[in-house]
Amino acid sequence: MIDGMKSAKPHPRTTPTTTAAQLASPTPDEVRSLRLAHGHTQAQAAAMVHMKARAWQKYEGNEASMHPAVWELYRIKCAMR
């Protein structure tokens, strides 16, 4: 409790159902596999999530970890095409 206020319980319909696996950063192999499965170049995949191609190269090259939100956005956009 903060300053004597009761903590509010989330409404049952708005309680997040995200699993731990959905919050994890993807492996470089997962990133590469999904991109290739959809026939995207690294530059095309990067543009889909509003980033530079070099950042995408770093994800696939295991030089950087992709933020889970970027991974989720890319998966959503792939599913919509």
N, C-alpha and C positions, 0 to 999 in steps of 0.2 A: 504494500500500500504506500502511496505517496501522499503526504500531507493529509492523512485521514480519509482519502478517497478509496472507494471500493474498486477493485479491479473488475472490469467488465468481461463477461464471457463472450466469446465470438458467437454470432448467430450461426446455427447449425448449417444453413445453406451457404454461408460464406466461409466456412472453415476450409483452409487449403487442403488439398488432397495430394500434394506433391510428394513424391517418394525421394528417398536419399539418392537413388540412382539418377533421377532426373536433375538433381542439383550438382552432380559431379561433373568435373571437366572431362571432355572426351579424350581418348587416347589419340595419338597421331594416326594410328591405323584406322580408327573409327572415322576420323575427319576425312582422310583420303578415300576410304571405301565408299562413304556416302556421296562424296563429290564425284567420284568415277562412276558410280551406279547411276547418277543422274546426267552424266555426260558433260559436266561443267569443267572448264579450265579453272586454274587457281584464281585468275583475274576475275572470271565470271562469278565464282563463288564469293569472293571477297566483295565484289560490287553488290551482291544480293543482300549483304549484311552491313553495307555502308562502311567498308574499311579498305585499306590499301592491300594490294596483292602481296606485298612484302610481309605484312602481318600474317596472312594466310600461309605463306611459305614457312614462316617460323612455327606455326602450329603443326604443320605436317612434318617439319624437320625436327620436332621435339626441342625447339629452342625457346618456346613459350607455351604456356597453357591457355587454352581458349576458355573464356569466361562462360559459365553455364548458360547465361542469357543469350549470348551470341550463338551458341550451339543450338539452343532451343529455337531461336529465330530462323536459323538456316534449315533446321528440320521442318519447321512449319512451312517455310517458303517452298521447300522441295516437295512437300506433300500437296501443295496447292497447284503445282504445275502438271 
